[in-house]
Amino acid sequence: MKTSGFYALLVSVCASLLLIIGLTIGCDEERVTKMQDVTLEQLFTNPDKYNGKQVIVEGFYFQGFEVQVIAERLEISGYAEGHLVPKGKMLWVEGGIQREIYDKFNQQQQMGPLERFGKVKITGKFEYGEKYGHVGGFDSQIIPLDVELVPWFPPAE
């Protein structure tokens, strides 16, 4: 009888361990499935759906005087030869970009301080509904976890 009690305890412990392992794997799968590839259009059309969630979004990073955004596109400003500015839908990029990516961005200094720009794919947490960025000029932001450069060539004038 002592043996059957031991086996019952062993089975119970093994079942509990399997349950814990299954829940842990389930959480990882859930985290991965929560990470969604989205467009800026999707984020701006239905921001409540993505608020507080991790997303992957592709766009144009632009960092200049009091500006650090992801934009739909970059266009020639018309103020200085070849000078690009962000256009379309934009969201603030909170925090920094990892140095190895930041150092690879294109640079321009036609109209003031050094500006950096390039096409990126950002994985990060999307937030909406507050005031973000310089003097609260944006109603959404992304907090980057990972940033990848995407091949791109600046537009010709």
HELIX and SHEET records of a PDB file:
HELIX    1   1 LYS A    2  LYS A   34  1                                  33    
HELIX    2   2 LEU A   40  THR A   45  1                                   6    
HELIX    3   3 PRO A   47  TYR A   50  1                                   4    
HELIX    4   4 ARG A   99  TYR A  102  1                                   4    
HELIX    5   5 HIS A  134  GLY A  136  5                                   3    
SHEET    1   A 7 GLN A  36  VAL A  38  0                                        
SHEET    2   A 7 GLN A  54  GLY A  64  1                                        
SHEET    3   A 7 VAL A  67  ILE A  76 -1                                        
SHEET    4   A 7 LEU A  84  VAL A  93 -1                                        
SHEET    5   A 7 PHE A 138  LEU A 149  1                                        
SHEET    6   A 7 GLU A 115  TYR A 132 -1                                        
SHEET    7   A 7 ASN A 106  GLN A 108 -1                                        
END                                                                             
